[in-house]
Amino acid sequence: MLQATIADQLEKVRIRVQQAEKKANRPANSVQLVAVAKTKPTADIEAAYAAGQRSFGENYVQEGVDKVQALQHLSDIEWHFIGQLQSNKTREVAEHFHWVQSLHRLRIATRLNNQRPAHLPPLQVLIQLNIDEEPNKAGISLAELPEFAKAVQALPKLQLRGLMLIPKANPSAAEQAHTLQLCQTAFEELQQQIDRVDTLSLGMSNDLEAAIAHGSTMVRVGTDIFGPRS
């Protein structure tokens, strides 16, 4: 996509976030925007960077690592891994990313902890929930959250920052509100239990307004910035 177009699209998303913050009586700049650039070339990321974007999300390990390495000269980019992670790929993520948003297996958490290089700060992690218990979607149930969060908190090279959710596609308004409310409540309860929990990653291109109304502090937007995936 042309650089000017990416800058324009990015500005439109920023305005949507600002308007949603205001409508929900949230402080200005209380919601972080992560630009999801999976399948997009590094030139698109550089265009968004030139327009002021600093946080980027990747879904695929090798593609993400290649981009991290290709864009090392942009040293203040914050890289978020938001896809599903297999055991044989944990080292690359532990070595190259700042955040993992999709944590839902203790084995993966342990491997990330053990493989995080000593010279790097702790890896910032979010626990992925599957509130709707969709069989084809990753994430833990609400019932599993307390025990899992406690186990992750005990890993010294990981810093538990909060929760991530990918809601059901095309829900009814009632379904959407119910799921988002459950997620918000779980997040607020976790905040009471664990220091440094401050991040609720909730909301994408099609539902970021509803997510912000339910306490999201981080939205993950790809299509509305970079266009449809090829």
Solvent accessible surface area in square Angstrom, and as a share of the most:
residue,aa,sasa,rsa
1,M,96,0.43
2,L,139,0.69
3,Q,110,0.49
4,A,69,0.53
5,T,52,0.30
6,I,0,0.00
7,A,32,0.25
8,D,83,0.43
9,Q,48,0.22
10,L,0,0.00
11,E,80,0.36
12,K,118,0.50
13,V,2,0.01
14,R,60,0.22
15,I,73,0.37
16,R,61,0.22
17,V,9,0.05
18,Q,98,0.44
19,Q,114,0.51
20,A,7,0.06
21,E,4,0.02
22,K,166,0.70
23,K,180,0.76
24,A,32,0.25
25,N,140,0.72
26,R,51,0.19
27,P,95,0.60
28,A,84,0.65
29,N,133,0.68
30,S,36,0.23
31,V,12,0.07
32,Q,63,0.28
33,L,21,0.10
34,V,0,0.00
35,A,0,0.00
36,V,16,0.09
37,A,0,0.00
38,K,32,0.14
39,T,58,0.34
40,K,25,0.11
41,P,78,0.49
42,T,44,0.26
43,A,64,0.49
44,D,5,0.03
45,I,0,0.00
46,E,70,0.31
47,A,6,0.05
48,A,0,0.00
49,Y,40,0.15
50,A,71,0.55
51,A,28,0.22
52,G,42,0.40
53,Q,10,0.04
54,R,86,0.31
55,S,9,0.06
56,F,0,0.00
57,G,0,0.00
58,E,0,0.00
59,N,30,0.15
60,Y,117,0.44
61,V,14,0.08
62,Q,94,0.42
63,E,45,0.20
64,G,0,0.00
65,V,6,0.04
66,D,71,0.37
67,K,10,0.04
68,V,18,0.10
69,Q,86,0.38
70,A,59,0.46
71,L,5,0.03
72,Q,127,0.57
73,H,123,0.55
74,L,27,0.14
75,S,104,0.67
76,D,79,0.41
77,I,5,0.03
78,E,52,0.23
79,W,10,0.03
80,H,0,0.00
81,F,0,0.00
82,I,13,0.07
83,G,6,0.06
84,Q,89,0.40
85,L,13,0.06
86,Q,119,0.53
87,S,19,0.12
88,N,110,0.56
89,K,64,0.27
90,T,0,0.00
91,R,126,0.46
92,E,50,0.23
93,V,0,0.00
94,A,0,0.00
95,E,68,0.30
96,H,48,0.21
97,F,2,0.01
98,H,73,0.33
99,W,12,0.04
100,V,1,0.00
101,Q,0,0.00
102,S,6,0.04
103,L,1,0.01
104,H,40,0.18
105,R,97,0.35
106,L,82,0.41
107,R,148,0.54
108,I,7,0.04
109,A,0,0.00
110,T,50,0.29
111,R,75,0.27
112,L,0,0.00
113,N,15,0.08
114,N,107,0.55
115,Q,24,0.11
116,R,15,0.06
117,P,29,0.18
118,A,101,0.78
119,H,152,0.68
120,L,48,0.24
121,P,86,0.54
122,P,49,0.31
123,L,0,0.00
124,Q,29,0.13
125,V,0,0.00
126,L,0,0.00
127,I,0,0.00
128,Q,0,0.00
129,L,0,0.00
130,N,13,0.07
131,I,21,0.11
132,D,46,0.24
133,E,123,0.55
134,E,34,0.15
135,P,142,0.89
136,N,140,0.72
137,K,45,0.19
138,A,26,0.20
139,G,20,0.19
140,I,13,0.06
141,S,24,0.15
142,L,57,0.28
143,A,94,0.73
144,E,95,0.42
145,L,11,0.05
146,P,81,0.51
147,E,140,0.63
148,F,22,0.09
149,A,1,0.01
150,K,150,0.64
151,A,31,0.24
152,V,0,0.00
153,Q,92,0.41
154,A,79,0.62
155,L,27,0.13
156,P,106,0.67
157,K,48,0.21
158,L,11,0.05
159,Q,43,0.19
160,L,3,0.01
161,R,36,0.13
162,G,0,0.00
163,L,0,0.00
164,M,1,0.00
165,L,3,0.01
166,I,53,0.27
167,P,14,0.09
168,K,70,0.29
169,A,79,0.61
170,N,142,0.73
171,P,40,0.25
172,S,59,0.38
173,A,86,0.67
174,A,77,0.60
175,E,77,0.35
176,Q,49,0.22
177,A,47,0.36
178,H,116,0.52
179,T,7,0.04
180,L,1,0.01
181,Q,86,0.38
182,L,61,0.30
183,C,0,0.00
184,Q,35,0.16
185,T,54,0.31
186,A,8,0.06
187,F,11,0.05
188,E,79,0.36
189,E,95,0.43
190,L,3,0.02
191,Q,70,0.31
192,Q,156,0.70
193,Q,120,0.53
194,I,14,0.07
195,D,124,0.64
196,R,129,0.47
197,V,9,0.05
198,D,62,0.32
199,T,7,0.04
200,L,0,0.00
201,S,0,0.00
202,L,0,0.00
203,G,0,0.00
204,M,60,0.27
205,S,20,0.13
206,N,124,0.64
207,D,17,0.09
208,L,0,0.00
209,E,74,0.33
210,A,27,0.21
211,A,0,0.00
212,I,0,0.00
213,A,61,0.47
214,H,36,0.16
215,G,16,0.15
216,S,0,0.00
217,T,31,0.18
218,M,3,0.01
219,V,0,0.00
220,R,8,0.03
221,V,0,0.00
222,G,16,0.16
223,T,63,0.37
224,D,46,0.24
225,I,0,0.00
226,F,3,0.01
227,G,9,0.08
228,P,106,0.67
229,R,133,0.48
230,S,140,0.90
